[in-house]
Amino acid sequence: MMSGQWYSCLDPDLEAMRATARAACHAHRIMAPEDRGAMAPSLARLLAYTGPGCFIEAPFHCSYGVNTTLGAGVYL
């Protein structure tokens, strides 16, 4: 889109990003709450920024996650 091309969700790069996000969300969903803490490590790595004290309950879903920023103390 930045190059002026039409957006297509079928783009292989975007599909790869969605697959990564699906895997991170799945890992978060299936981890025992006492093991994942505030969020699964793979989900924490996926998100652009999470402020101190963020907590994400399962289930959580996102398409890409890489542009998601959460401020301090956010609870989802």
Number of C-alpha atoms within 10 A of each C-alpha: 7 6 5 6 7 8 9 9 10 8 9 10 10 14 14 12 16 17 14 18 22 19 14 23 23 18 18 27 18 12 14 12 14 7 10 18 14 16 22 22 13 17 22 17 14 18 18 12 16 17 12 11 12 16 17 17 14 18 11 15 14 13 14 18 22 15 9 12 12 17 12 13 12 13 12 11
